[in-house]
């Protein structure tokens, strides 16, 4: 168990000692290629999950799911891009790396970020793969921002902050501005997909490859071609209506996390409701999911048509989810299921550790880096704090960190402590996820006024 009272410097010192002292475990390299597909803000809604209340069009993700181990209870380690992706690419728990826990949009400028990404003692996943004979390549958003020196080759980067104006409230005053992509414009994710396809079609090096492809949608801005919107006629869209009084049994810290006010004085949810846009915005989110599914389909088709079709494992994951009105919220940055539960697939043909089944065990994205090494038959790397996804015996507790709090998730239960520095019952919440999947009832409500 990690404790916030320990400084980042102390944790890194311990980490460096562990990395240099722990002997490697003998493994047999598989020589298999790894296609590592990252998706931004995709909640646990692809068609194979059955979790969306209507029909969602994700035929290509569903096709991959049919030949994958489907981790049906997978969780992000931080419900925001920077922190979650740092755990994925460094194999470090948020309690260790401390990056992005405040949800700041300027987290890449913090001392915590520099302490991880500028520290030569900290190896990222592509560096570990390259050190073990793989050719590492990436395009799109894999790290929170692209760091070319960590890879053998990089393609086009996706910098989301350049795609929209975060200070523009839009015509609805919600700061969410769904749009139709003009026909003459190429979608940034299409640019990434095209690069990945070309990589697969032209790769001739003798090394196996670790190819990471990051698609930014369904992250805002929700801007996709008209065909994606046409998949979801307004009358078919199932939007969420929050339950009145749903926050009444939550601690103040939880309520405050969804009550951030816009310059208008309204919360985002209030602005969405005032504009009458919950169905339209849900439609836009669904359209962006289907656009990403199409991009994945193009890359998977290129793989299937290539010489690598029978020798490539595929890992598909989302960094975290996104609220679409649940708990009166339109964003991520909460401990509730819409923000922290994610789709996770591992396809590895003829690998008994990853059969094509639903795996209901609670797992964490912290385990992705060790899983990639495991698929490649490479020895464990001491820096990585997780274990391969199939290793249930040695897996630690699934923990999600945000701000000063932590959620611990076990089979059927979630326990949230919103302030680890304080020892009292005014800032905790407990949910029975089996009987109450929408987390409507806090089994440990705070005293009145807390």
N, C-alpha and C positions, 0 to 999 in steps of 0.2 A: 504494500500500500504506500502510495506517495503522499507527502504532506506539503501543503503550500508554504509552511514555515521554513522549509529548506530553500536556500537560494538557488537560482538557476546555475550559478557558478559551481556550487557544491555538487549539484546533480550531474553536471557535465564532467566534473573531475572524476566522479565515481564511474561515469559512463566510459571515459577514456581508459581508465584502469581495467574495466571489464573487457573492453574490446581487445586490449593488448594481452590480457592474461588468459582469456578463455581459449582452449585449443579447439581447432576445427574438428568437426565430426566427419568421418569418412562417408562420402556419398558417391553415387555413380551418375555423372552428367547424362541427361537424356538427349541432349542435342536438339530438343524441340524448340521451335520458335514460340514466342509469346506475343499475342495481340492483346493489348491492355486498353480497354475502351472506358474512358471517363466521361460522365455526363453531369452537367451542372444543374442543381435544383430539381432533379427528378424525384418526386415522391414515389412511394411504393404503389404505383398505379398501372404499370404496364398490363396488357390484357391477360397474360398468364397468371397474374396474381388474383384477379377477380375482385380487387379492392375498390375500384371506381364503381359508383352506383349506376352507371349507364354503360354504353359501348365505347371503348377506346380503341383506336386503330393503331396497333403496334405489331403488325404481322412479322416483321423481321426480328424484333426482340423476342417475340413469342417463338419463332422458329429456332432461334439460338437456345431459348429456355428449354425447348423440347429435348435437346441433347446435352443439357447442363445439369449440374447440381444446383438446385434452386434454393438458396438460403432465404427462407421465408420470414425470418426474424433477424434481419441484419440491421445494424445501427451505426450511424456516424459517430465519431468520437467527439466532434464539436459541430453544432448545427450552424456553421457558417463556413464559407469556402476556405479561407486562409488557414484556419485551425485544422479543419478536417483534412485538407490536402497535405498539410505538413505532417500529420500523423501517417498518412498513406505513404508518402515518398521518403520519410525518414525512419518509419517503423517505431517512432517514439510516441509514448502516451502524452496527451496534453498536460498531464501533471509534470512531465519532464520538460517538454519543449516550451510551454507557456505562450505559444504563438496564437494570436487571433481570438483569445478567450473573451475579450471585451467586444468582439463583433465590429471593431473599428474598420472603416474603409481605408484607413491609412496605416494599417498594420504592418505593411512592408517597410515602413519607415521607423519601426520601433526597435529598441535595443534587443528585445527577445527574438525578433526576426533575424537581425544581424548575428546574434549569438549562435543561431542554428545554421543559417545558410552561408555565412562567411567564415565559419569555423572549419578549418581543414580536417579536424578530428572527427567531424560529423559527415558520414557518407550518405548520399542519397541512393535510392534504389537503382537508378540507371548507372551510377558510378560503380556500385557493387556488381551489377550485371556485366559491365564493361571489364571490370577487373577479373572476371571469371570467364572471359572469352566470348561474351556476347557483343553484338553490335547494337548499341542503343540509339533509338531515333524517336523523335516526338514532333507532333504538330498540334496546334490548338491549345486549349487550356488544360494542362496536366498539373504542373505546379500552379500555384496561384498566379504567378507571372513566370514567363519563360526565362530560364537561366541557361544560355546555350553551352556554357563550359561544363555543365553537368552531363551533357549528352555527347555522343559521337557525331550526331547529325540532328539538326532541327529544321522543321518546315515552318510554314506561316504561323505566327502567334495570333492569339485572339485576346485582345485587350478590351474587356467589356466596357470599361469607363470611357472608351473612345467611341462607343456605338450609340450613346444617348446622353442627354443632358440631365443629370440628376436633380438639377434645380428647376426644371420645367414641370409645373404641376399638371400640364396637359389640359385638354378641354373639360375634363371631369373634375379637376382639382384634386386628384388622387395621387399624382406622381407616378401612376401606372398608365402607360400610353400604348395600348395595343395598336399595331399598324399592319397593313398589307405591304409586303415587300414589292416594290415596283418591278415589273417584268424584266426591265433592262439591267437590274442590279443582281450581282451574284451574292448569295447569302454567305456570310463568313464561315459557317459550318460546311457549306458546299466547297469552299476553297480548301478547307482542311481535309474533307473527304477526298477531293481530287488529288491532293498531294499524297495522301496515304495510299490511294489506289495506284498512283504512279510508282511509289516506293515498292509496293508488292510486285508490280508488273516488271520492274527493272532491276530488282535486287539480285546481285550475282556473287556477292562475297561468300567465302566458305564458312564464315561464322554464322551460327544461328542468330536470329534477330530478336530484340525486345523492342517492339513497336508500340508506342503509346499514342493514342489518338483521343483528343479531348474536344467534345462538342459543348458549346456554351448554352444552347437552348435545352430546357425551358427557362433558363435564367432570363430576367428582363434585360433588354427590351424585347417584348413579345412581338417579333416582326418576322413573318414568314409569308411565302407566296399564297395567293388566293386559294390554290387547290387544297392547301392544308386546312384553311377555314371551312371550305366546302364540305369537308368530311363530317362537320359537326353543325348541322342546321340548328338554329337557336332552339327550336322546339324539342330537340333531342338531348339538350345539355342538362345535366343534373348538377345543380349548384347547391352548395351547403347553406343551410339556415341554422345559425347557432341557437342553442337552447337557452331561453331566457333564464337568467340567474346562474348560468354555468360557472361563473367566476366567483360566486358568493362564498364558496367553501375553500377558496384558494388563498394562500398567504399573500401579503401585500407585494412581495417581490415578484410573484408570478403575475399578478394583476398589472404591476408597473411595466412588465416586459412587453405587454401588448397594448399599453395605453399611451405610447409615445405620440405626442401631438404634432400635427402639421402646422405650418404657419397660420392656417385658417383657424386654429384652435380645435379642430376635429381630429379624431384618430383616423387612421387610414380606413378602418372598417366603417366608421361613421360616414366618411366621405364617399366610399363605394356605395353604401346603402342610400345615401342622399341622392347620388347620381343614378341610382337604379341600375348598376352595372355588374352585379355579382354574376349573372348568367353570361354576359358578354365577356367578362374577364376570365371566367372559367372556360368558355369556348376558346379564347385566345391561348390559354395555357395548354389545353388539349391539342390545339393545332400545332403548337411548338413541339409538343411531345411527338406527334406524328411526323413532323419534319425531321426531327432527330432520328426517329426510327427509319425513315427513308435513307438518311445518310449512312446509318449503320448497315442497312441493306446493301447499299452500293459497295461499301468496303468489304462486307462479307462475301458478296458475289465475286469481287475481284480475288479474294482469297480462295474461294472455291474453284475458280478458273485457273489458279496458279499451280506451280509445282509444289507449293507449300501446303496444299489443302490437307494432306494426310499427316502433316508433321507440325501442326500449329495448335497450341492451346489458346483459348480465348477467356479472358476475364473481363466481365462487364460490371460496372459499379457506378453509383451516383454519390456525390460528396455529401449530400443531405437532402432533405425534402423542402416543402414550401406549403405554408397554410393558405387555404383559399376560403377564408371565412371562419374556419374552425376556431373556437375560443375567441371569437371576435377579432381575428388577426389575419393580415395579408402580408406575410413575410416568413422568414425562417426565425432563427434566434430564440427558440424556446426549447424546453425539455419535452414537449408533448409530441405524440406520435407523428403528426403530419410533418414536423420539422426534422425528426431524428431517425425515422425508420426509412430504409432505402432498399431498392432492388439490388441484388447481388447474384451474379451467375458465374460459374466456373465450368467451362467445357473442356474436357481432356479425354479424348477418345481412348477407350480400352484401359483407362486408369481406374483401378478398383477403389482408389481413395476418393474419386469424384464421379460417382454414378449419376445417371440421369434420373434424379428423384427429387422430391421436395424434402429439404432438410429443415425441420422446424426448430432446431437448436438455436438459442440466442447467440449471435456472433457479432464481432466488431470489425469495422474497416481497419482497425489497428493490425489485424492479422493478414492484410493483403501483401505487404512486403515479404513476410516469411512464406506466404503461399506461393508467390512467384518463384522464389528460390527453390521451394519444394518441387514445383512443377518442372523446373529446369534440372533437378537432381543435384543442386549445388548445396554445399554445406551451410548450416545455419550461420547467421551473422550476429555476433554478440550484441551489437547495438540495437537490433530489432527486438522490441519488448513483447511482441505478440508471438503467436505460434501458427503453423499452417492451419488452414481452416478445417481440415479433416481431423486435427488432433484435439479431440474433445477432452481427453484426460488431463492434458497440461494447460488447457486454456484458462486464463484468468477471468475474473468477473468482467462483465461488459459494463463499461463506464462511459458516460457522456459528460463533458465538462463545458461550462459556460459561465462567464463572469466569475463570481466567487463561489459558484455552486457545482454540484455534481449529482448526476442521476446514476443509480445502479440498477441494472435490469437483469432479472433472472427469469426463469420459466414462469410466465403468467403474472409477474409482478414488477412494478417499477417503484423505486423509492428515490425521492428527490430531496436533497438538502440544498437549499438556495444560498446558504452562507456557511461554508465549512469552518469559518473562523469563530463561530458562535455556537454555544452549547445550550440551545433552548428549543422548544417545540413550536415556535411561532413562524418558522420558515421552512417547514417540511411538508411534503405531500407524498401520498402513497396511493397507487392505483392497482386494481385487479384487472389486468389486461385481458384475461380470459372472459370474464363476465361483463366487463365494462371497457370495451376497446376504444370508445371515444373519450375515455377518462373524464366522465361527467361527475364522478363521485370521488372526492378526496377522502380516503379512509382515515387520515390523520389531520383533520381540519385544524387550523390555528385557533387560539382563543379569540374571542370577539375583539375586533379592532386591530388584529395583527395580520 
